Amino acid sequence: MIVRILGTGCVNCLRLEALVDQILIDLGRTDVRVEKVDDPDEIRRYIPLDLIPGLVINDVLVSVREVPAPELLRQWLEEALRS
């Protein structure tokens, strides 16, 4: 599984990255690749820059412009791990 965090280093981008990392630790999953995408051209492949942070799980954009609630993010990650 690949999780991409789209952002240029804003506070919410860093919060999202920390939350993803914490949930994966809680799930005991060290096999998930987490990529921080901070290149503006690469981010624009998914979303306009004014919509960061963005979250992509297995090439599916699941969130933009916010840090999802921990419970919701955990649900998305668990569903992706099952499929």
Buried (B, 14 or more C-beta within 10 A) or exposed (E): BEBBBBBBEEEEBBBBBEBBBEBBEEEEEEEBEEEBBBEEEEBEEBBEEEBBBBBBBEEEBBBBEEBBEEEEBBEBBEEBBEE
